[in-house]
Amino acid sequence: MWLSHPSFPKVVREAWVRPNDLPVAINNFITKAKLWNKEHFGNIFHRKKRASARLQGVQVVLANRPNNFLVDLEKALRAELTEISKQEEEFWSMKARISWMVESDRNTAFFHTSALVQRRRNRISNMKDRMGNWLNGKRDIAEFNR
């Protein structure tokens, strides 16, 4: 998510200007990234909640007293909410990917559940024959393939 923000590459460049010592450079980057996150990026969920509330308030006022300023503000808030939603989707996708990487190789309930779900997705439960009739069940499908 940070990589998609236009000001983040500058944070990376500034943190690695003079990397004399790798641990010092890493700590410098961590400090700058945390500060940048707090000041520029912030908590996605709070930003989404705040943008949704503002949009709802603008829409209520717009319904009663329409004007150009409110129409423009509504467009801007919709664009902001769309961007925040994309970032939230990316956040959850990354979190799921990390969870899979951490938990997949362990002999855990998570791994076994994931394997069962995948097995169910790969199962053929219905099939159409050449005449367009639906075949249901293992026996019908097995006889069709013979």
N, CA and C atoms as a LAMMPS dump frame, in Angstrom:
ITEM: TIMESTEP
0
ITEM: NUMBER OF ATOMS
438
ITEM: BOX BOUNDS ff ff ff
-5.0000000000000000e+02 5.0000000000000000e+02
-5.0000000000000000e+02 5.0000000000000000e+02
-5.0000000000000000e+02 5.0000000000000000e+02
ITEM: ATOMS id mol type element x y z
1 1 1 N 0.823 -1.185 0
2 1 2 C 0 0 0
3 1 3 C 0.865 1.245 0
4 2 1 N 1.924 1.214 0.775
5 2 2 C 2.8 2.387 0.834
6 2 3 C 3.41 2.661 -0.528
7 3 1 N 3.764 1.611 -1.244
8 3 2 C 4.417 1.782 -2.542
9 3 3 C 3.521 2.491 -3.544
10 4 1 N 2.209 2.388 -3.37
11 4 2 C 1.29 3.044 -4.298
12 4 3 C 1.12 4.532 -3.986
13 5 1 N 1.578 4.967 -2.809
14 5 2 C 1.46 6.377 -2.437
15 5 3 C 2.588 7.169 -3.093
16 6 1 N 2.26 8.307 -3.735
17 6 2 C 3.284 9.041 -4.49
18 6 3 C 4.436 9.609 -3.662
19 7 1 N 4.235 9.854 -2.374
20 7 2 C 5.305 10.47 -1.577
21 7 3 C 6.217 9.448 -0.891
22 8 1 N 5.909 8.165 -0.971
23 8 2 C 6.708 7.165 -0.26
24 8 3 C 8.113 6.978 -0.841
25 9 1 N 8.295 6.973 -2.167
26 9 2 C 9.667 6.819 -2.683
27 9 3 C 10.634 7.876 -2.146
28 10 1 N 10.149 9.069 -1.893
29 10 2 C 10.996 10.118 -1.333
30 10 3 C 11.476 9.725 0.067
31 11 1 N 10.592 9.116 0.85
32 11 2 C 10.955 8.659 2.195
33 11 3 C 12.072 7.625 2.1
34 12 1 N 11.949 6.711 1.162
35 12 2 C 12.97 5.666 0.984
36 12 3 C 14.3 6.289 0.572
37 13 1 N 14.251 7.201 -0.403
38 13 2 C 15.488 7.862 -0.853
39 13 3 C 16.173 8.592 0.288
40 14 1 N 15.4 9.349 1.072
41 14 2 C 15.979 10.125 2.174
42 14 3 C 16.57 9.223 3.249
43 15 1 N 15.958 8.088 3.485
44 15 2 C 16.443 7.186 4.53
45 15 3 C 17.753 6.509 4.132
46 16 1 N 18.008 6.344 2.828
47 16 2 C 19.187 5.619 2.363
48 16 3 C 20.2 6.54 1.683
49 17 1 N 20.199 7.816 2.03
50 17 2 C 21.113 8.767 1.397
51 17 3 C 22.565 8.381 1.64
52 18 1 N 22.943 8.252 2.892
53 18 2 C 24.325 7.898 3.233
54 18 3 C 24.335 6.668 4.136
55 19 1 N 24.156 5.486 3.542
56 19 2 C 24.139 4.287 4.389
57 19 3 C 25.544 3.841 4.776
58 20 1 N 26.074 4.429 5.845
59 20 2 C 27.408 4.053 6.323
60 20 3 C 27.408 2.645 6.889
61 21 1 N 26.42 2.389 7.703
62 21 2 C 26.333 1.11 8.389
63 21 3 C 24.926 0.566 8.153
64 22 1 N 24.802 -0.682 7.734
65 22 2 C 23.501 -1.247 7.391
66 22 3 C 22.501 -1.176 8.547
67 23 1 N 22.848 -1.588 9.762
68 23 2 C 21.874 -1.493 10.862
69 23 3 C 21.412 -0.052 11.121
70 24 1 N 22.335 0.9 10.995
71 24 2 C 21.971 2.31 11.195
72 24 3 C 21.019 2.756 10.091
73 25 1 N 21.301 2.361 8.852
74 25 2 C 20.447 2.724 7.724
75 25 3 C 19.052 2.122 7.875
76 26 1 N 18.997 0.876 8.322
77 26 2 C 17.694 0.218 8.516
78 26 3 C 16.907 0.935 9.604
79 27 1 N 17.555 1.243 10.72
80 27 2 C 16.862 1.973 11.795
81 27 3 C 16.404 3.349 11.335
82 28 1 N 17.229 4.013 10.537
83 28 2 C 16.867 5.31 9.987
84 28 3 C 15.617 5.191 9.111
85 29 1 N 15.596 4.162 8.265
86 29 2 C 14.432 3.943 7.405
87 29 3 C 13.186 3.65 8.233
88 30 1 N 13.299 2.795 9.224
89 30 2 C 12.151 2.438 10.07
90 30 3 C 11.588 3.681 10.746
91 31 1 N 12.464 4.503 11.291
92 31 2 C 12.025 5.733 11.965
93 31 3 C 11.298 6.653 11
94 32 1 N 11.88 6.874 9.817
95 32 2 C 11.272 7.763 8.822
96 32 3 C 9.956 7.19 8.299
97 33 1 N 9.902 5.888 8.081
98 33 2 C 8.688 5.256 7.567
99 33 3 C 7.546 5.336 8.585
100 34 1 N 7.853 5.114 9.855
101 34 2 C 6.817 5.222 10.889
102 34 3 C 6.27 6.637 10.984
103 35 1 N 7.166 7.605 10.948
104 35 2 C 6.751 9.005 11.003
105 35 3 C 5.913 9.369 9.775
106 36 1 N 6.368 8.948 8.596
107 36 2 C 5.622 9.209 7.365
108 36 3 C 4.247 8.559 7.422
109 37 1 N 4.192 7.321 7.889
110 37 2 C 2.915 6.608 7.981
111 37 3 C 1.936 7.372 8.857
112 38 1 N 2.424 7.857 9.982
113 38 2 C 1.56 8.572 10.922
114 38 3 C 1.079 9.908 10.344
115 39 1 N 1.975 10.63 9.66
116 39 2 C 1.653 11.967 9.166
117 39 3 C 0.925 11.965 7.822
118 40 1 N 1.282 11.049 6.919
119 40 2 C 0.735 11.104 5.571
120 40 3 C -0.266 10.001 5.262
121 41 1 N 0.035 8.819 5.673
122 41 2 C -0.792 7.682 5.28
123 41 3 C -1.905 7.421 6.291
124 42 1 N -1.53 7.19 7.518
125 42 2 C -2.506 7 8.585
126 42 3 C -3.188 5.649 8.567
127 43 1 N -4.166 5.521 9.435
128 43 2 C -4.932 4.289 9.58
129 43 3 C -6.015 4.248 8.505
130 44 1 N -5.997 3.229 7.67
131 44 2 C -6.952 3.122 6.559
132 44 3 C -8.378 3.079 7.072
133 45 1 N -8.606 2.335 8.141
134 45 2 C -9.966 2.139 8.623
135 45 3 C -10.546 3.431 9.188
136 46 1 N -9.713 4.207 9.886
137 46 2 C -10.176 5.506 10.39
138 46 3 C -10.429 6.462 9.235
139 47 1 N -9.529 6.451 8.246
140 47 2 C -9.705 7.325 7.079
141 47 3 C -10.982 6.977 6.321
142 48 1 N -11.258 5.672 6.179
143 48 2 C -12.464 5.241 5.467
144 48 3 C -13.721 5.662 6.222
145 49 1 N -13.703 5.474 7.52
146 49 2 C -14.857 5.845 8.349
147 49 3 C -15.102 7.35 8.275
148 50 1 N -14.029 8.13 8.374
149 50 2 C -14.141 9.591 8.334
150 50 3 C -14.636 10.064 6.965
151 51 1 N -14.095 9.486 5.888
152 51 2 C -14.512 9.872 4.534
153 51 3 C -15.965 9.484 4.274
154 52 1 N -16.383 8.318 4.766
155 52 2 C -17.777 7.887 4.597
156 52 3 C -18.732 8.823 5.336
157 53 1 N -18.359 9.194 6.545
158 53 2 C -19.208 10.097 7.329
159 53 3 C -19.302 11.465 6.658
160 54 1 N -18.186 11.967 6.175
161 54 2 C -18.197 13.27 5.477
162 54 3 C -19.051 13.2 4.217
163 55 1 N -18.903 12.115 3.457
164 55 2 C -19.677 11.952 2.226
165 55 3 C -21.171 11.891 2.531
166 56 1 N -21.519 11.152 3.56
167 56 2 C -22.933 11.05 3.934
168 56 3 C -23.478 12.42 4.352
169 57 1 N -22.704 13.171 5.119
170 57 2 C -23.131 14.51 5.531
171 57 3 C -23.299 15.445 4.345
172 58 1 N -22.371 15.393 3.405
173 58 2 C -22.465 16.237 2.21
174 58 3 C -23.692 15.854 1.396
175 59 1 N -23.964 14.565 1.281
176 59 2 C -25.121 14.121 0.503
177 59 3 C -26.442 14.556 1.135
178 60 1 N -26.5 14.559 2.472
179 60 2 C -27.713 15.023 3.158
180 60 3 C -27.936 16.508 2.876
181 61 1 N -26.893 17.301 3.028
182 61 2 C -27.007 18.743 2.775
183 61 3 C -27.286 18.999 1.304
184 62 1 N -26.656 18.224 0.429
185 62 2 C -26.839 18.383 -1.009
186 62 3 C -28.284 18.095 -1.42
187 63 1 N -28.92 17.148 -0.753
188 63 2 C -30.32 16.82 -1.055
189 63 3 C -31.243 17.989 -0.695
190 64 1 N -30.906 18.723 0.345
191 64 2 C -31.749 19.838 0.788
192 64 3 C -31.411 21.152 0.086
193 65 1 N -30.104 21.433 -0.046
194 65 2 C -29.66 22.703 -0.64
195 65 3 C -28.52 22.452 -1.616
196 66 1 N -28.817 22.079 -2.857
197 66 2 C -27.733 21.799 -3.805
198 66 3 C -26.99 23.064 -4.226
199 67 1 N -25.661 22.916 -4.355
200 67 2 C -24.837 23.982 -4.925
201 67 3 C -23.571 23.373 -5.507
202 68 1 N -22.87 24.136 -6.319
203 68 2 C -21.7 23.625 -7.041
204 68 3 C -20.572 23.185 -6.119
205 69 1 N -20.36 23.916 -5.035
206 69 2 C -19.298 23.563 -4.092
207 69 3 C -19.534 22.165 -3.515
208 70 1 N -20.774 21.893 -3.109
209 70 2 C -21.084 20.585 -2.526
210 70 3 C -20.983 19.468 -3.565
211 71 1 N -21.355 19.763 -4.806
212 71 2 C -21.231 18.756 -5.867
213 71 3 C -19.757 18.4 -6.076
214 72 1 N -18.897 19.422 -6.118
215 72 2 C -17.454 19.184 -6.276
216 72 3 C -16.873 18.445 -5.075
217 73 1 N -17.325 18.828 -3.875
218 73 2 C -16.851 18.162 -2.659
219 73 3 C -17.284 16.7 -2.646
220 74 1 N -18.508 16.434 -3.093
221 74 2 C -18.989 15.058 -3.15
222 74 3 C -18.13 14.235 -4.117
223 75 1 N -17.803 14.788 -5.28
224 75 2 C -16.94 14.09 -6.242
225 75 3 C -15.584 13.774 -5.629
226 76 1 N -15.017 14.771 -4.95
227 76 2 C -13.708 14.576 -4.328
228 76 3 C -13.764 13.503 -3.235
229 77 1 N -14.82 13.529 -2.433
230 77 2 C -14.953 12.53 -1.366
231 77 3 C -15.184 11.129 -1.937
232 78 1 N -15.931 11.047 -3.019
233 78 2 C -16.13 9.738 -3.664
234 78 3 C -14.796 9.201 -4.193
235 79 1 N -14.011 10.071 -4.81
236 79 2 C -12.702 9.649 -5.315
237 79 3 C -11.799 9.207 -4.165
238 80 1 N -11.812 9.958 -3.069
239 80 2 C -11.01 9.606 -1.9
240 80 3 C -11.448 8.267 -1.328
241 81 1 N -12.759 8.056 -1.244
242 81 2 C -13.291 6.803 -0.702
243 81 3 C -12.938 5.62 -1.61
244 82 1 N -12.957 5.832 -2.907
245 82 2 C -12.563 4.784 -3.851
246 82 3 C -11.099 4.408 -3.653
247 83 1 N -10.248 5.419 -3.51
248 83 2 C -8.82 5.177 -3.294
249 83 3 C -8.578 4.443 -1.973
250 84 1 N -9.264 4.861 -0.937
251 84 2 C -9.116 4.206 0.366
252 84 3 C -9.6 2.762 0.287
253 85 1 N -10.692 2.518 -0.442
254 85 2 C -11.204 1.154 -0.592
255 85 3 C -10.205 0.264 -1.318
256 86 1 N -9.541 0.806 -2.338
257 86 2 C -8.5 0.045 -3.044
258 86 3 C -7.36 -0.3 -2.096
259 87 1 N -6.971 0.667 -1.275
260 87 2 C -5.886 0.427 -0.321
261 87 3 C -6.296 -0.611 0.715
262 88 1 N -7.552 -0.558 1.155
263 88 2 C -8.034 -1.538 2.125
264 88 3 C -8.047 -2.934 1.508
265 89 1 N -8.481 -3.029 0.262
266 89 2 C -8.488 -4.32 -0.432
267 89 3 C -7.067 -4.874 -0.543
268 90 1 N -6.131 -4.003 -0.876
269 90 2 C -4.728 -4.411 -0.963
270 90 3 C -4.203 -4.848 0.407
271 91 1 N -4.609 -4.135 1.453
272 91 2 C -4.209 -4.481 2.819
273 91 3 C -4.662 -5.896 3.167
274 92 1 N -5.948 -6.193 2.927
275 92 2 C -6.474 -7.51 3.283
276 92 3 C -5.871 -8.605 2.407
277 93 1 N -5.616 -8.291 1.149
278 93 2 C -4.982 -9.257 0.263
279 93 3 C -3.575 -9.6 0.763
280 94 1 N -2.829 -8.569 1.138
281 94 2 C -1.475 -8.784 1.641
282 94 3 C -1.506 -9.549 2.963
283 95 1 N -2.453 -9.214 3.814
284 95 2 C -2.569 -9.897 5.104
285 95 3 C -2.879 -11.389 4.897
286 96 1 N -3.762 -11.692 3.943
287 96 2 C -4.094 -13.085 3.642
288 96 3 C -2.886 -13.811 3.077
289 97 1 N -2.133 -13.133 2.207
290 97 2 C -0.947 -13.734 1.615
291 97 3 C 0.095 -14.046 2.687
292 98 1 N 0.283 -13.111 3.605
293 98 2 C 1.248 -13.312 4.679
294 98 3 C 0.792 -14.458 5.578
295 99 1 N -0.494 -14.474 5.876
296 99 2 C -1.039 -15.541 6.721
297 99 3 C -0.82 -16.903 6.058
298 100 1 N -1.053 -16.95 4.75
299 100 2 C -0.852 -18.206 4.029
300 100 3 C 0.616 -18.613 4.072
301 101 1 N 1.515 -17.665 3.888
302 101 2 C 2.943 -17.985 3.881
303 101 3 C 3.4 -18.476 5.247
304 102 1 N 2.883 -17.892 6.297
305 102 2 C 3.298 -18.265 7.654
306 102 3 C 2.687 -19.596 8.059
307 103 1 N 1.408 -19.769 7.749
308 103 2 C 0.687 -20.93 8.268
309 103 3 C 0.616 -22.123 7.317
310 104 1 N 0.911 -21.929 6.03
311 104 2 C 0.633 -22.988 5.06
312 104 3 C 1.468 -24.24 5.253
313 105 1 N 2.726 -24.088 5.553
314 105 2 C 3.592 -25.258 5.637
315 105 3 C 3.526 -25.959 6.988
316 106 1 N 2.902 -25.327 7.918
317 106 2 C 2.755 -25.982 9.215
318 106 3 C 1.589 -26.953 9.149
319 107 1 N 1.611 -27.924 9.974
320 107 2 C 0.534 -28.905 10.012
321 107 3 C -0.571 -28.352 10.917
322 108 1 N -1.258 -27.321 10.434
323 108 2 C -2.237 -26.614 11.258
324 108 3 C -3.639 -26.784 10.716
325 109 1 N -4.598 -26.385 11.513
326 109 2 C -5.995 -26.395 11.086
327 109 3 C -6.181 -25.455 9.892
328 110 1 N -5.474 -24.343 9.898
329 110 2 C -5.547 -23.394 8.779
330 110 3 C -5.142 -24.074 7.478
331 111 1 N -4.026 -24.784 7.504
332 111 2 C -3.544 -25.461 6.306
333 111 3 C -4.535 -26.513 5.84
334 112 1 N -5.043 -27.321 6.751
335 112 2 C -5.959 -28.393 6.378
336 112 3 C -7.279 -27.828 5.845
337 113 1 N -7.754 -26.758 6.432
338 113 2 C -8.97 -26.113 5.94
339 113 3 C -8.747 -25.559 4.541
340 114 1 N -7.613 -24.931 4.328
341 114 2 C -7.287 -24.395 2.998
342 114 3 C -7.215 -25.509 1.965
343 115 1 N -6.617 -26.619 2.337
344 115 2 C -6.51 -27.754 1.416
345 115 3 C -7.896 -28.319 1.093
346 116 1 N -8.766 -28.407 2.091
347 116 2 C -10.125 -28.897 1.853
348 116 3 C -10.906 -27.969 0.933
349 117 1 N -10.783 -26.702 1.146
350 117 2 C -11.469 -25.722 0.287
351 117 3 C -10.983 -25.86 -1.147
352 118 1 N -9.674 -25.984 -1.34
353 118 2 C -9.114 -26.133 -2.677
354 118 3 C -9.603 -27.424 -3.329
355 119 1 N -9.673 -28.481 -2.561
356 119 2 C -10.136 -29.766 -3.088
357 119 3 C -11.593 -29.664 -3.535
358 120 1 N -12.418 -28.935 -2.759
359 120 2 C -13.824 -28.758 -3.141
360 120 3 C -13.946 -27.946 -4.419
361 121 1 N -13.083 -26.943 -4.58
362 121 2 C -13.115 -26.126 -5.801
363 121 3 C -12.735 -26.942 -7.023
364 122 1 N -11.861 -27.909 -6.857
365 122 2 C -11.381 -28.708 -7.983
366 122 3 C -12.315 -29.857 -8.342
367 123 1 N -13.359 -30.085 -7.57
368 123 2 C -14.269 -31.199 -7.793
369 123 3 C -15.281 -30.845 -8.88
370 124 1 N -15.547 -31.793 -9.776
371 124 2 C -16.583 -31.61 -10.798
372 124 3 C -17.86 -32.235 -10.259
373 125 1 N -18.874 -31.413 -10.038
374 125 2 C -20.132 -31.928 -9.494
375 125 3 C -21.214 -32.018 -10.561
376 126 1 N -21.134 -31.22 -11.608
377 126 2 C -22.103 -31.237 -12.701
378 126 3 C -21.349 -31.154 -14.021
379 127 1 N -21.988 -31.697 -15.073
380 127 2 C -21.361 -31.647 -16.384
381 127 3 C -22.46 -31.681 -17.443
382 128 1 N -22.24 -31.015 -18.558
383 128 2 C -23.182 -31.058 -19.669
384 128 3 C -22.715 -32.094 -20.683
385 129 1 N -23.649 -32.887 -21.17
386 129 2 C -23.282 -33.831 -22.231
387 129 3 C -23.37 -33.141 -23.58
388 130 1 N -23.134 -33.906 -24.657
389 130 2 C -23.115 -33.317 -25.999
390 130 3 C -24.474 -32.784 -26.432
391 131 1 N -25.531 -33.286 -25.847
392 131 2 C -26.893 -32.869 -26.192
393 131 3 C -27.345 -31.65 -25.377
394 132 1 N -26.526 -31.228 -24.425
395 132 2 C -26.88 -30.075 -23.596
396 132 3 C -27.599 -30.435 -22.319
397 133 1 N -27.689 -31.728 -22.013
398 133 2 C -28.333 -32.174 -20.773
399 133 3 C -27.325 -32.148 -19.639
400 134 1 N -27.794 -31.769 -18.471
401 134 2 C -26.924 -31.715 -17.305
402 134 3 C -26.809 -33.095 -16.683
403 135 1 N -25.604 -33.498 -16.375
404 135 2 C -25.341 -34.753 -15.674
405 135 3 C -24.989 -34.405 -14.235
406 136 1 N -25.69 -35.017 -13.289
407 136 2 C -25.455 -34.762 -11.864
408 136 3 C -24.991 -36.044 -11.198
409 137 1 N -24.037 -35.927 -10.332
410 137 2 C -23.584 -37.075 -9.56
411 137 3 C -22.423 -37.798 -10.196
412 138 1 N -21.709 -38.512 -9.364
413 138 2 C -20.501 -39.21 -9.804
414 138 3 C -20.807 -40.285 -10.842
415 139 1 N -21.885 -41.055 -10.619
416 139 2 C -22.2 -42.18 -11.51
417 139 3 C -22.507 -41.699 -12.933
418 140 1 N -23.348 -40.662 -13.068
419 140 2 C -23.691 -40.133 -14.398
420 140 3 C -22.467 -39.606 -15.125
421 141 1 N -21.624 -38.875 -14.4
422 141 2 C -20.426 -38.297 -14.993
423 141 3 C -19.451 -39.408 -15.392
424 142 1 N -19.304 -40.432 -14.561
425 142 2 C -18.396 -41.541 -14.867
426 142 3 C -18.889 -42.316 -16.094
427 143 1 N -20.2 -42.525 -16.206
428 143 2 C -20.742 -43.25 -17.374
429 143 3 C -20.581 -42.423 -18.647
430 144 1 N -20.704 -41.122 -18.554
431 144 2 C -20.559 -40.256 -19.718
432 144 3 C -19.148 -40.315 -20.281
433 145 1 N -18.147 -40.391 -19.408
434 145 2 C -16.763 -40.379 -19.836
435 145 3 C -16.307 -41.707 -20.449
436 146 1 N -17.107 -42.729 -20.349
437 146 2 C -16.699 -44.043 -20.876
438 146 3 C -16.857 -44.113 -22.352
